Amino acid sequence: MDTTEPAPRRSPARHIPLLVIAAVALIGAFTLRDHLTFETLRENREALLAFRDANYLGMALLFVATYVAIVAFSLPGAAVASMTGGFLFGLAAGTGLNVLAATVGASAIFLAARWGLGETLAAKMEASEGRIKQLKTALNDNEIPVLFLMRLVPAVPFFVANLLPALVGVSYRNFLLTTALGIVPGALVYTWIGVGLGDVFDRGGRPDLSLIWEPHILGPILGLCALAALPLVIKALRGRKEI
């Protein structure tokens, strides 16, 4: 007689957070792309600065909440939001608020994806055989360096680095750690550009986003990428010697 208990059925409600995020992201891509821009910031900068001077804490909370929503729902305007942090709060406080908001927003989309599709997909990968199982095992054995690389490499879109780890079952603790630390270099660059936005607006110009590709900026970021990849290289070399 088979005494095995049937696997508990998962409620379809677990997909609701991810479906809401997908719906808002789709709507926002069409309705907000012309609003979360430098021109909007330029037109409203006096009002924003006045509100900040009158209620610094309130402005900081409003900024963080707005940035969290932009990241969590993958809305357009993340770069503008990062530079707004520097424009309103300066380099140190702006970087801190940018990192906090981006980390919270990334966690929201990670957990929504994990509760929705991630657990099921990760379980199927674990139960599979062959190359897929090997890839998942290799990722689980090297979560921190791989996640750091995803955060540090400028070519990896931010939403991809939020969703993909959730879908392959990485540890939330490792995701949170590598997100909070891995986005700091990029946050520093964008916040630094934002600090000078006032002068750019006074000249009637636009911020130069190509700064991130300058050698003195890109070089240190690539150096951090190399450090993050070093454990993977060492492990691969050791594996070859053992064969």
C-alpha positions as CSV (number, residue, x, y, z in Angstrom):
1,M,0.0,0.0,0.0
2,D,1.4,3.4,-1.0
3,T,1.6,5.6,2.1
4,T,3.3,8.5,0.4
5,E,1.4,11.7,0.9
6,P,0.6,13.7,-2.2
7,A,2.5,16.9,-2.6
8,P,0.5,19.9,-1.3
9,R,-1.1,21.9,-4.1
10,R,0.2,25.4,-4.3
11,S,-2.4,28.2,-4.4
12,P,-2.6,30.1,-7.6
13,A,-2.7,33.3,-5.4
14,R,1.1,33.0,-5.1
15,H,1.4,34.3,-8.7
16,I,-0.5,37.5,-7.9
17,P,2.4,39.7,-6.8
18,L,4.5,38.8,-9.9
19,L,1.4,39.4,-12.2
20,V,0.8,42.8,-10.6
21,I,4.5,43.7,-11.1
22,A,4.3,42.6,-14.8
23,A,1.1,44.5,-15.4
24,V,2.4,47.7,-13.8
25,A,5.7,47.4,-15.6
26,L,3.9,47.1,-18.9
27,I,1.6,50.0,-18.3
28,G,4.4,52.1,-16.9
29,A,6.6,51.5,-19.9
30,F,4.0,53.3,-22.1
31,T,2.6,55.9,-19.7
32,L,5.6,57.1,-17.8
33,R,8.4,57.1,-20.3
34,D,7.8,60.7,-21.1
35,H,7.4,61.8,-17.5
36,L,10.3,60.3,-15.5
37,T,12.9,62.3,-17.5
38,F,15.6,65.0,-17.0
39,E,13.2,67.6,-18.4
40,T,10.6,66.8,-15.7
41,L,13.4,67.2,-13.1
42,R,14.5,70.4,-14.7
43,E,11.0,71.9,-14.7
44,N,10.3,70.9,-11.1
45,R,13.7,71.4,-9.5
46,E,12.8,74.6,-7.7
47,A,9.8,73.0,-6.1
48,L,11.8,69.9,-5.1
49,L,14.6,71.9,-3.6
50,A,12.1,74.1,-1.7
51,F,10.3,71.0,-0.3
52,R,13.6,69.4,0.7
53,D,14.7,72.6,2.5
54,A,11.4,72.7,4.4
55,N,11.1,69.0,5.1
56,Y,14.3,67.1,4.6
57,L,13.1,63.9,6.2
58,G,9.8,64.0,4.3
59,M,11.6,64.5,1.0
60,A,14.0,61.6,1.8
61,L,11.1,59.3,2.5
62,L,9.2,60.3,-0.6
63,F,12.3,59.9,-2.7
64,V,13.0,56.4,-1.3
65,A,9.4,55.3,-1.8
66,T,9.4,56.6,-5.4
67,Y,12.7,54.9,-6.2
68,V,11.6,51.6,-4.6
69,A,8.5,51.6,-6.9
70,I,10.6,52.4,-10.0
71,V,12.8,49.4,-9.2
72,A,10.2,47.0,-8.0
73,F,8.0,47.6,-11.0
74,S,10.8,47.9,-13.5
75,L,9.5,51.4,-14.5
76,P,11.5,53.7,-16.8
77,G,13.5,56.4,-15.1
78,A,15.9,54.5,-12.7
79,A,18.9,56.4,-14.0
80,V,17.1,59.7,-13.5
81,A,16.1,58.7,-10.0
82,S,19.7,57.8,-9.1
83,M,20.9,61.2,-10.3
84,T,18.0,63.0,-8.5
85,G,19.4,61.5,-5.3
86,G,22.7,63.2,-5.9
87,F,21.0,66.4,-7.0
88,L,18.8,66.6,-3.8
89,F,20.9,65.1,-1.1
90,G,24.6,65.3,-2.2
91,L,27.1,62.5,-2.8
92,A,27.2,60.8,0.6
93,A,23.5,60.9,1.6
94,G,22.4,60.5,-2.0
95,T,24.4,57.4,-2.5
96,G,23.1,55.9,0.7
97,L,19.5,56.6,-0.2
98,N,20.0,55.3,-3.8
99,V,21.5,52.0,-2.5
100,L,18.8,51.6,0.1
101,A,15.9,52.2,-2.3
102,A,17.4,50.1,-5.1
103,T,18.0,47.2,-2.7
104,V,14.5,47.3,-1.2
105,G,13.0,47.5,-4.7
106,A,15.2,44.6,-6.0
107,S,14.2,42.5,-3.0
108,A,10.5,43.1,-3.7
109,I,10.7,41.8,-7.3
110,F,13.0,39.0,-6.2
111,L,10.6,37.7,-3.6
112,A,7.6,38.2,-5.9
113,A,9.3,36.1,-8.6
114,R,10.5,33.5,-6.0
115,W,7.0,33.0,-4.5
116,G,5.4,32.9,-8.0
117,L,7.5,31.0,-10.5
118,G,10.9,30.6,-8.7
119,E,10.1,27.8,-6.3
120,T,8.5,25.7,-8.9
121,L,11.2,26.3,-11.5
122,A,14.0,25.7,-9.0
123,A,12.4,22.5,-7.9
124,K,12.1,21.2,-11.5
125,M,15.7,22.1,-12.2
126,E,16.8,20.3,-9.0
127,A,14.8,17.2,-10.1
128,S,16.1,17.3,-13.6
129,E,19.1,15.4,-15.0
130,G,22.0,16.2,-17.2
131,R,23.3,19.7,-18.1
132,I,20.5,21.7,-16.4
133,K,21.1,20.0,-13.0
134,Q,24.8,20.6,-13.4
135,L,24.3,24.3,-14.2
136,K,22.1,24.7,-11.1
137,T,24.5,22.9,-8.9
138,A,27.4,25.0,-10.2
139,L,25.4,28.2,-9.5
140,N,24.5,27.1,-6.0
141,D,28.1,26.4,-5.3
142,N,29.2,29.8,-6.5
143,E,26.3,32.1,-5.7
144,I,28.1,35.0,-4.2
145,P,30.7,35.6,-6.9
146,V,28.2,35.0,-9.7
147,L,25.7,37.4,-8.1
148,F,28.4,40.0,-7.6
149,L,29.4,39.7,-11.2
150,M,25.8,40.3,-12.3
151,R,25.6,43.4,-10.2
152,L,29.0,44.8,-11.3
153,V,29.0,44.1,-15.0
154,P,27.4,47.3,-16.6
155,A,26.0,45.3,-19.5
156,V,23.7,43.2,-17.3
157,P,20.3,45.0,-17.1
158,F,19.2,45.6,-13.5
159,F,15.9,43.9,-13.8
160,V,17.6,40.7,-15.2
161,A,19.9,40.7,-12.2
162,N,16.7,40.8,-10.0
163,L,14.6,38.2,-11.7
164,L,17.1,35.5,-12.9
165,P,18.5,34.7,-9.4
166,A,14.9,34.2,-8.1
167,L,14.0,31.9,-10.9
168,V,17.0,29.6,-10.4
169,G,16.6,29.4,-6.6
170,V,19.5,31.3,-5.2
171,S,19.6,32.2,-1.5
172,Y,17.8,35.4,-0.6
173,R,20.5,36.2,2.0
174,N,23.2,36.0,-0.7
175,F,21.0,38.0,-3.1
176,L,20.4,40.7,-0.5
177,L,24.1,40.9,0.4
178,T,25.4,41.1,-3.2
179,T,22.8,43.6,-4.2
180,A,23.4,46.0,-1.3
181,L,27.2,45.9,-1.9
182,G,27.4,45.2,-5.6
183,I,25.3,48.3,-6.7
184,V,27.5,50.7,-4.7
185,P,30.0,51.5,-7.5
186,G,27.3,52.2,-10.0
187,A,25.3,54.2,-7.4
188,L,28.4,56.3,-6.7
189,V,28.8,57.2,-10.3
190,Y,25.2,58.2,-11.0
191,T,24.9,60.1,-7.7
192,W,28.1,61.9,-8.6
193,I,26.7,63.0,-11.9
194,G,23.5,64.0,-10.1
195,V,25.5,66.3,-7.8
196,G,26.4,68.5,-10.7
197,L,22.9,68.6,-12.3
198,G,22.2,72.1,-11.0
199,D,25.1,73.5,-13.0
200,V,24.1,71.5,-16.1
201,F,20.5,72.8,-15.9
202,D,21.8,76.4,-15.5
203,R,23.7,76.0,-18.7
204,G,20.7,74.5,-20.5
205,G,22.5,71.3,-21.1
206,R,21.9,67.6,-20.4
207,P,24.0,65.3,-18.1
208,D,26.7,63.4,-19.8
209,L,25.9,59.7,-19.1
210,S,28.8,58.6,-21.2
211,L,30.9,59.3,-18.1
212,I,30.4,55.8,-16.9
213,W,32.4,54.5,-19.9
214,E,35.4,56.7,-19.2
215,P,38.5,54.7,-18.4
216,H,38.9,56.2,-14.9
217,I,35.4,55.1,-14.0
218,L,35.0,51.9,-16.0
219,G,38.5,50.7,-15.0
220,P,37.8,50.3,-11.2
221,I,34.5,48.7,-11.9
222,L,36.1,46.1,-14.2
223,G,38.7,45.6,-11.5
224,L,35.9,44.7,-9.1
225,C,34.5,42.4,-11.7
226,A,37.8,40.6,-11.9
227,L,37.9,40.3,-8.1
228,A,34.4,38.8,-8.1
229,A,35.4,36.4,-10.9
230,L,38.6,35.3,-9.2
231,P,37.0,32.6,-6.9
232,L,35.4,31.1,-10.0
233,V,38.7,31.0,-11.9
234,I,40.6,29.5,-9.0
235,K,37.9,26.8,-8.5
236,A,37.9,26.0,-12.2
237,L,41.7,25.7,-12.3
238,R,41.6,23.4,-9.2
239,G,39.0,21.2,-10.8
240,R,41.2,20.8,-13.9
241,K,44.2,19.7,-11.8
242,E,42.1,17.1,-10.0
243,I,41.0,15.5,-13.3
